[in-house]
Amino acid sequence: MIKDKVVIITGASSGIGEATAKLLASKGAKVVLGARREQQLKQLVDAINSGGGQAVYQVMDVTNPADNAAIAKLAKETFGGVDVIFLNAGIMPTSPLSALKTDEWNQTVDVNIKGVLNGVAAVLPTFVSQKSGHIITTSSVAGLKAYPGAAIYGGTKWFVRNFMEVIRIESAQEGTNIRTATIYPAAINTQLLDQITDPNSAKAMTKLYEQHSISPDRVANVVAFAIDQPEDTNVNEFTIGPTTQPW
């Protein structure tokens, strides 16, 4: 059941996060939205609330542990608890290793790995104590196979795959009933390409996305499907992408 569940979504100001917030709110979830861009968050929350949904937001940087703790606190104070966290914030500044964009390497690790760790740390004590909870992450098809130009980005997404599976196993062993779902999207029409500073990588990825990409609401449907499963059922991995893309 999605109705009345309290769902935190990071990276909620656009793309997959925004589409998921709208869909879950339309199904009766109480959504708590975090991202760096306040104007987009405010517009999204206003639209959801004016349409009869329930939403609040907080400006946050997922690399800051305090921001993650604060959005979990906001969820509890506003809606009385936390049932689901969708760790969706991520960046994809792809480039060949020979370009030595080391600042981007470190930033990608900070957002894509530490952002996930911070989010999990913010909700795990609650999920353990209530013996229920759902952790959902946006990985990538680059977290399933190696792609040239995506050594760092793909590495962060491979980490997410392992991390989420260990959460699931440990929770089953400990009897805390925490469900997990890892999503591996291919070309989805989001703002990820805006972060690519390497000209050749940007050109190649833009061409790929122009040819194949599908809308973020396709991923939102998968998130909703995972949440809507009975509490005793964990569907833990989803690979999703355009029918026309060979991945």
C-alpha positions in Angstrom: 0.0 0.0 0.0 1.3 3.5 -0.9 -1.5 5.5 0.7 -0.5 7.3 3.9 3.1 6.1 3.7 5.7 8.8 4.5 8.3 8.9 1.7 11.5 11.0 1.7 12.9 11.7 -1.7 16.3 13.2 -2.4 17.2 14.8 -5.7 13.5 15.7 -5.8 13.6 19.0 -7.7 13.6 17.5 -11.2 13.8 14.3 -13.3 13.1 11.0 -11.6 12.7 12.5 -8.1 10.1 15.1 -9.3 8.1 12.5 -11.3 8.1 10.1 -8.4 7.0 12.8 -5.9 4.0 13.6 -8.1 3.0 10.0 -8.7 3.3 8.9 -5.1 1.5 12.0 -3.8 -1.3 11.3 -6.3 -1.6 7.8 -4.8 -1.9 9.2 -1.2 1.7 9.1 0.0 3.0 11.9 2.2 6.1 13.1 0.5 9.1 14.9 2.0 11.3 16.4 -0.7 14.9 17.3 -0.6 17.3 18.9 -3.1 19.6 21.9 -3.5 17.3 24.1 -5.6 14.7 25.8 -3.5 12.7 27.4 -6.2 12.0 24.1 -8.0 11.2 22.4 -4.7 8.8 25.1 -3.7 7.0 25.0 -7.0 6.7 21.2 -6.8 5.4 21.2 -3.3 2.9 23.9 -4.0 1.6 22.0 -7.1 1.2 18.8 -5.1 -0.6 20.5 -2.2 -2.8 22.5 -4.4 -3.8 19.3 -6.1 -4.9 17.7 -2.9 -1.7 15.9 -2.1 0.5 16.2 1.0 4.1 17.4 0.6 6.8 19.4 2.4 10.3 20.3 1.3 13.8 21.0 2.7 16.8 22.5 0.8 19.6 20.0 1.3 23.0 18.8 0.2 23.1 15.0 0.4 26.9 15.2 1.1 26.1 16.9 4.4 25.1 14.3 7.1 23.3 17.1 9.1 21.0 17.8 6.1 20.1 14.2 5.9 19.3 14.0 9.6 17.3 17.2 9.3 15.0 15.9 6.5 14.3 12.7 8.5 13.4 14.9 11.5 11.1 17.0 9.2 9.3 13.9 8.1 8.7 12.8 11.7 7.6 16.2 12.9 5.3 16.8 9.9 3.8 13.4 9.2 4.7 11.4 12.3 7.3 9.0 11.0 9.2 7.6 8.0 8.3 4.6 6.0 10.4 4.9 2.8 13.5 6.8 1.7 14.2 7.1 -2.1 17.9 8.0 -2.4 17.7 9.4 -5.9 20.2 12.3 -5.8 23.2 11.7 -8.2 25.5 13.2 -10.7 27.0 11.8 -14.0 30.0 13.9 -15.1 31.4 11.2 -17.4 34.9 11.6 -19.0 37.8 9.3 -20.0 40.2 8.7 -17.2 43.0 10.3 -19.3 41.2 13.6 -19.0 42.2 13.5 -15.3 39.1 15.4 -14.1 40.0 14.5 -10.5 37.7 17.2 -8.9 34.8 15.6 -10.7 35.9 12.1 -9.6 35.8 13.2 -6.0 32.5 15.1 -6.4 30.9 12.0 -7.9 32.0 9.8 -5.0 30.8 12.4 -2.5 27.3 12.6 -4.0 26.7 9.1 -5.4 28.2 7.2 -2.5 28.4 9.4 0.5 25.0 10.8 -0.2 23.5 7.3 -0.1 25.4 6.5 3.1 24.2 9.7 4.8 20.6 9.1 3.8 20.7 5.5 5.1 22.4 6.6 8.3 19.6 9.2 8.9 16.8 6.6 8.7 18.3 3.3 9.7 17.9 3.8 13.5 14.1 4.5 12.9 13.7 1.5 10.5 15.5 -0.8 12.9 13.5 0.3 16.0 10.1 0.1 14.2 11.2 -3.2 12.4 10.0 -1.9 9.1 11.1 0.5 6.4 12.0 0.6 2.7 15.2 1.9 1.2 15.2 2.6 -2.6 18.1 3.9 -4.6 18.8 5.0 -8.2 21.8 3.2 -9.4 22.4 2.9 -13.2 23.0 0.4 -15.9 26.6 1.6 -15.4 26.3 -0.2 -12.1 25.8 -3.5 -13.9 28.4 -3.4 -16.7 31.5 -1.3 -17.6 31.2 1.6 -19.9 34.1 3.7 -21.3 34.0 7.1 -19.8 32.1 6.0 -16.8 34.9 4.5 -14.6 34.1 6.7 -11.6 30.4 7.1 -12.2 30.0 3.4 -12.8 32.1 2.6 -9.8 29.9 4.6 -7.5 26.8 2.8 -8.9 28.5 -0.6 -8.5 29.0 0.4 -4.9 25.3 1.1 -4.5 24.4 -2.3 -5.8 26.6 -4.1 -3.2 25.6 -1.8 -0.4 21.9 -2.3 -1.0 22.2 -6.0 -1.2 24.1 -6.1 2.1 21.4 -4.0 3.8 18.8 -6.5 2.6 20.7 -9.5 3.8 21.6 -8.0 7.2 18.1 -6.9 7.8 16.8 -10.4 7.1 19.3 -11.8 9.4 18.5 -9.3 12.2 14.7 -9.6 11.8 14.2 -5.9 11.1 12.1 -6.4 7.9 13.8 -3.6 6.0 13.0 -3.8 2.3 15.3 -2.6 -0.5 15.0 -1.8 -4.1 17.8 -0.8 -6.5 16.9 0.7 -9.8 19.3 0.6 -12.8 18.0 3.1 -15.4 19.4 3.4 -18.9 18.8 6.5 -20.9 16.1 8.5 -19.0 15.4 12.1 -20.0 16.8 14.0 -16.9 19.3 16.8 -16.4 22.2 14.4 -15.8 23.8 15.4 -19.1 24.1 19.0 -18.1 27.0 18.0 -15.8 29.2 16.6 -18.4 32.2 18.9 -19.0 34.2 16.7 -21.3 33.2 17.8 -24.9 33.5 14.4 -26.5 31.7 12.6 -23.7 28.9 15.2 -23.8 28.5 14.9 -27.6 28.3 11.1 -27.4 25.9 11.0 -24.5 23.7 13.7 -26.0 23.4 11.8 -29.2 22.5 8.6 -27.3 19.8 10.3 -25.3 18.4 12.2 -28.2 17.9 8.9 -30.0 16.6 6.7 -27.2 15.7 8.4 -23.9 12.3 7.9 -22.2 10.6 10.1 -19.6 11.3 10.0 -15.9 7.7 9.0 -15.0 8.6 5.5 -16.4 11.0 5.1 -13.5 8.5 6.6 -11.1 6.1 3.8 -12.0 8.8 1.3 -10.9 9.3 3.0 -7.6 5.6 2.9 -7.0 5.4 -0.8 -7.9 8.2 -1.6 -5.4 6.5 0.3 -2.6 3.1 -1.2 -3.4 4.2 -4.8 -2.8 3.0 -6.5 0.4 5.2 -5.9 3.3 6.4 -9.5 3.3 7.6 -9.2 -0.3 10.9 -7.6 -1.4 11.5 -6.9 -5.1 15.0 -5.8 -4.9 16.4 -5.0 -8.4 14.9 -3.3 -11.4 16.7 -2.7 -14.7 14.8 -0.2 -16.8 15.4 1.6 -20.1 14.1 2.4 -23.5 12.9 -0.5 -25.6 15.0 0.8 -28.5 18.3 1.2 -26.6 20.7 -1.7 -26.7 22.3 -0.5 -23.4 
